[in-house]
Amino acid sequence: MNTQPASITHRGTPFSVLVRRRFFAHRMAAISLCVLGCLTALASLASPVEMLLGTDTATVDLFNRFAVPSAEHPLGTDELGRDILVRLLQGGQVSLFVGLISALIAATIGTIIGIIAGYFGGWPDHLLMRITDGVIALPLLPLLIVLAALDLSKLGLPPELVHSENISLYRIIVIVALAGWTTSARLVRANTLALRERPFILAARAQGASAFRIMTVHILPNLASPIIVATTLSIGNIILLESVLSFLGLGIQPPVPSWGNLLTNAQELIWQAPMLAFYPGVLIFMTVIAFNFIGDGLQDALDPRANTTSTA
C-alpha cells in the first residue's frame, strides 16, 4: 500500500492545477461558484431583459400595480407597476458592484498599512496597529449609520456631485471601505512579520534592495493567498452591510435599486405582497452564503500544506 503523502505524489503537478483540484474538491465552494456565476450573469443582462420584455422600470404604471406573473412580467410588478424581475437584476448589479469594489478598496488599504507595519516594526507598527485597534473597537453598525447620515454638502464637495443620482452609491462604497480594512491589515501584518526574517528577504536586503522593492517584489507576492481569501470572505459581509444600511434608508437611495432598498420598499407591503420582500431577501442570503463558501474553498485550495487527493 502506498503511504506517501499526496504532496509527494503530486510533486510534479503545477500549483495552479493543485489549487483548481482542491477548490473543486470542496463541493459547496464549487456549487457556490456556479450559483454566484449565474447570479452575476443574470444581473449583467438587466438591460437586455428589460428590452426583451418591453418594459421600462423608470416608468410608473399605477394601473398595473401588483400584477401577477405573466409572460410580460415573469415575476409580476411592484406597488408602482414596475417589473420585479428587472428591478431585481438591476439591484443585483448595484449590490454586487458595491461588494466587489468596497472589498478591493478595503483590501488595498489594509495591505498597505499591514505590510508597512509588519516590515518596519517599531513606532510605525505601534502607531498603525493602535489606529487599527481603535477602528476595530468602534461599534461598526452605529459608525456606518453616523457616516451615512452626514450631510455631504457641508464637506466642501462640488454641488453637482452632492446632488448626483449615484452619490449614495459612491458614498456607501467609501464608507464601507474605510471601515472594513482592519481585517486585511492585521492579517497582512502577521504574515509580513513571519516573512521579513526569511532567508530570501535577508539575501535581498544584503544585496542592497530598497525597502519598497522588498515589500512589493518579495513580500507582497507571498501574501497573495491570504489577501485573496480575506477579500473574498469580506465581499459577502459588505453586501450584507450595504443591505442593512439601505434597509434603514441610509444606503443606496431610490431611484437607484439595490437588494437592500428593495426590501425597504417591501416592508410596508409584507402582508399585501410578501413576494416583494421574499425575492431580494433570498438573493441576499444566497449571495452572502455563496461568497462565504467560496472563501472557505479558496482557503483550502491556496494552503500549500494541504494534501491533495488524486482526481483520477
C-alpha positions in Angstrom: 0.0 0.0 0.0 1.3 3.4 -0.9 1.7 5.5 2.2 3.4 8.5 0.6 1.7 11.9 1.3 -0.3 13.4 -1.5 2.0 16.4 -1.7 4.9 14.0 -2.7 2.7 12.0 -5.1 1.8 15.2 -6.9 5.2 16.9 -6.6 5.4 17.3 -10.4 1.9 18.9 -10.7 1.8 22.7 -11.2 0.5 24.6 -8.2 -2.4 26.1 -10.3 -3.6 22.6 -11.1 -3.5 21.6 -7.5 -5.4 24.8 -6.5 -8.1 24.0 -9.0 -8.4 20.4 -7.8 -8.5 21.4 -4.2 -11.1 24.1 -4.8 -13.5 21.9 -6.8 -13.0 19.1 -4.3 -14.8 21.4 -1.9 -18.3 20.6 -3.1 -20.1 23.6 -1.5 -17.5 26.0 -2.8 -17.9 24.6 -6.4 -21.7 24.8 -6.1 -21.4 28.4 -4.7 -19.2 29.4 -7.6 -21.8 28.2 -10.1 -24.6 29.9 -8.2 -22.7 33.2 -8.0 -21.7 33.0 -11.7 -25.3 32.5 -12.6 -26.4 35.5 -10.4 -23.7 37.7 -11.9 -24.5 36.7 -15.5 -28.2 37.4 -14.9 -27.5 40.7 -13.2 -25.4 41.8 -16.2 -28.3 41.1 -18.5 -30.7 43.5 -16.8 -30.8 45.9 -19.7 -31.3 43.2 -22.4 -34.0 41.6 -20.3 -35.7 45.0 -19.9 -35.7 45.5 -23.7 -36.8 41.9 -24.3 -39.8 42.3 -22.0 -40.6 45.7 -23.5 -40.8 47.3 -20.1 -39.2 50.4 -18.5 -38.6 50.3 -14.8 -38.2 54.1 -14.7 -41.9 54.5 -15.7 -44.6 54.3 -13.1 -47.8 52.4 -14.1 -50.3 52.7 -11.3 -52.9 50.8 -13.4 -50.7 47.7 -13.4 -49.8 47.6 -9.6 -49.2 44.1 -8.1 -49.8 42.3 -11.4 -49.5 38.5 -11.2 -46.6 36.8 -13.0 -47.1 36.6 -16.7 -45.2 36.5 -20.0 -44.8 40.2 -19.9 -43.8 40.3 -16.2 -42.3 36.9 -15.2 -42.3 37.8 -11.5 -45.2 40.3 -11.6 -45.0 44.0 -10.8 -44.4 46.0 -7.6 -46.5 48.7 -5.9 -45.7 51.2 -8.7 -46.3 48.9 -11.6 -42.6 48.3 -12.3 -41.3 44.9 -13.4 -40.0 43.0 -10.4 -37.6 40.8 -12.3 -35.8 43.7 -14.0 -35.6 45.6 -10.7 -34.0 42.6 -9.0 -31.5 42.3 -11.8 -30.7 46.0 -11.6 -30.4 45.7 -7.8 -28.0 42.8 -8.2 -25.7 44.9 -10.3 -25.6 47.6 -7.6 -25.2 45.2 -4.7 -22.5 43.1 -6.3 -20.7 46.2 -7.6 -20.7 47.7 -4.1 -19.5 44.4 -2.6 -16.6 43.9 -5.0 -15.3 47.5 -5.2 -15.6 48.1 -1.5 -13.8 44.8 -0.8 -11.0 45.7 -3.2 -10.5 49.2 -1.8 -10.6 47.9 1.8 -8.1 45.1 0.9 -5.8 47.7 -0.7 -5.8 50.0 2.3 -5.4 47.1 4.7 -2.5 45.6 2.7 -0.6 48.9 2.5 -1.0 49.5 6.3 -0.3 45.9 7.2 2.8 45.5 5.1 4.3 48.8 6.3 3.6 47.9 10.0 5.0 44.4 9.6 8.1 45.2 7.7 9.4 48.2 9.6 8.1 47.3 13.1 9.0 49.8 15.8 7.0 53.0 16.1 5.3 52.7 12.7 4.0 49.3 13.7 2.8 50.6 17.1 1.1 53.6 15.6 -0.6 51.8 12.7 -1.8 49.0 14.9 -3.2 51.3 17.5 -5.2 53.1 14.8 -6.3 49.7 13.6 -7.3 48.6 17.1 -9.2 51.9 17.5 -11.2 51.3 14.3 -12.0 47.7 15.4 -13.1 48.9 18.8 -15.8 51.2 17.3 -19.2 49.7 17.0 -19.5 49.0 13.3 -23.2 49.5 12.5 -23.6 52.7 14.6 -20.5 54.1 13.0 -21.7 53.3 9.5 -25.1 54.8 10.3 -23.5 58.1 11.5 -21.2 58.3 8.5 -24.1 57.5 6.1 -26.2 60.3 7.7 -23.5 63.0 7.1 -24.6 66.0 5.0 -22.2 65.9 2.1 -23.0 69.5 1.1 -21.1 70.6 4.3 -18.0 68.7 3.4 -16.9 71.1 0.6 -17.8 68.7 -2.2 -18.9 70.0 -5.6 -22.7 70.6 -5.7 -23.1 68.6 -8.9 -21.5 65.6 -7.2 -23.6 66.0 -4.0 -26.8 66.1 -6.0 -25.8 63.3 -8.4 -28.2 60.4 -8.7 -25.4 58.0 -7.9 -23.9 59.9 -4.9 -25.4 57.4 -2.4 -23.7 54.6 -4.3 -20.3 56.3 -4.1 -20.8 57.2 -0.5 -21.6 53.7 0.6 -18.6 52.3 -1.2 -16.3 54.8 0.6 -17.9 54.4 4.0 -17.8 50.6 3.9 -14.2 50.5 2.6 -13.0 52.9 5.3 -14.5 50.7 8.0 -13.6 47.4 6.5 -9.8 47.4 6.0 -8.8 46.3 9.5 -9.1 42.6 9.0 -6.7 42.7 6.0 -4.3 45.0 7.8 -3.9 42.6 10.8 -3.7 39.6 8.5 -1.0 41.1 6.3 1.0 42.4 9.2 1.1 38.9 10.8 2.3 37.3 7.6 4.8 40.1 6.9 6.3 39.6 10.4 6.9 36.0 9.6 8.3 36.7 6.1 10.7 39.5 6.9 13.2 37.2 8.6 13.2 34.6 5.9 16.5 33.9 4.1 15.4 35.2 0.7 14.4 38.6 2.4 17.7 38.8 4.2 19.5 38.0 1.0 17.6 40.8 -0.9 18.5 43.2 2.0 22.1 42.2 1.8 22.2 42.9 -1.9 21.1 46.4 -1.2 17.4 46.2 -2.3 15.3 49.1 -1.0 12.5 48.6 1.5 10.0 49.4 -1.2 11.3 46.8 -3.6 11.5 44.1 -0.9 7.9 44.8 0.2 6.5 44.9 -3.4 8.6 42.3 -5.2 9.5 39.8 -2.5 6.9 40.0 0.3 3.7 41.1 -1.4 3.5 38.1 -3.9 3.8 35.7 -0.9 0.8 37.5 0.7 -1.5 37.0 -2.3 -3.2 33.8 -1.0 -4.3 35.2 2.4 -5.3 38.5 0.9 -7.5 36.8 -1.8 -9.2 34.6 0.8 -9.8 37.6 3.2 -11.1 39.7 0.4 -13.5 37.0 -0.9 -14.9 36.4 2.6 -15.4 40.2 3.1 -17.5 40.6 0.0 -20.5 38.8 1.5 -20.2 40.8 4.7 -20.1 44.1 2.7 -23.1 43.2 0.7 -24.9 42.4 3.9 -23.8 45.8 5.4 -25.0 47.6 2.3 -28.3 45.8 2.5 -28.7 46.8 6.2 -27.9 50.4 5.5 -30.2 50.5 2.5 -33.0 48.8 4.5 -32.6 51.6 7.2 -32.8 54.2 4.4 -29.2 55.3 4.8 -27.6 53.3 1.9 -28.4 53.3 -1.8 -31.2 55.8 -2.4 -34.1 55.3 -4.9 -34.5 55.5 -7.8 -31.2 53.5 -7.9 -32.3 50.0 -6.9 -30.4 47.6 -4.6 -31.5 44.5 -2.9 -31.4 46.4 0.4 -33.7 49.2 -0.6 -36.0 46.8 -2.4 -36.5 45.2 1.0 -37.2 48.6 2.5 -39.9 49.3 -0.1 -41.4 45.9 0.6 -41.6 46.1 4.4 -44.9 48.1 4.4 -46.4 45.7 1.9 -45.3 42.4 3.6 -48.9 41.2 4.1 -50.3 42.6 0.8 -47.4 41.4 -1.4 -45.0 39.2 0.5 -43.0 38.2 -2.6 -41.7 41.7 -2.9 -39.7 41.0 0.3 -39.1 37.3 -0.4 -37.2 37.8 -3.7 -34.5 40.3 -2.6 -34.2 38.6 0.8 -33.4 35.2 -0.8 -30.9 36.7 -3.3 -29.1 38.5 -0.4 -29.0 35.2 1.5 -27.8 33.2 -1.5 -25.1 35.7 -2.4 -23.7 36.0 1.1 -23.6 32.3 1.7 -22.0 31.7 -1.7 -19.2 34.1 -1.1 -18.5 32.6 2.3 -18.3 29.1 0.9 -16.1 30.3 -1.9 -13.8 31.9 0.6 -13.6 28.6 2.6 -12.8 26.8 -0.7 -10.1 29.2 -1.6 -8.6 29.0 1.9 -8.3 25.2 1.5 -7.1 25.4 -2.1 -4.4 28.0 -1.6 -3.0 26.4 1.5 0.4 25.0 0.4 0.3 22.5 3.3 -3.0 21.0 2.3 -3.0 17.4 1.0 -4.4 16.8 -2.5 -6.0 13.6 -3.5 -5.9 12.3 -7.0 -8.9 13.0 -9.2 -8.2 10.0 -11.4 
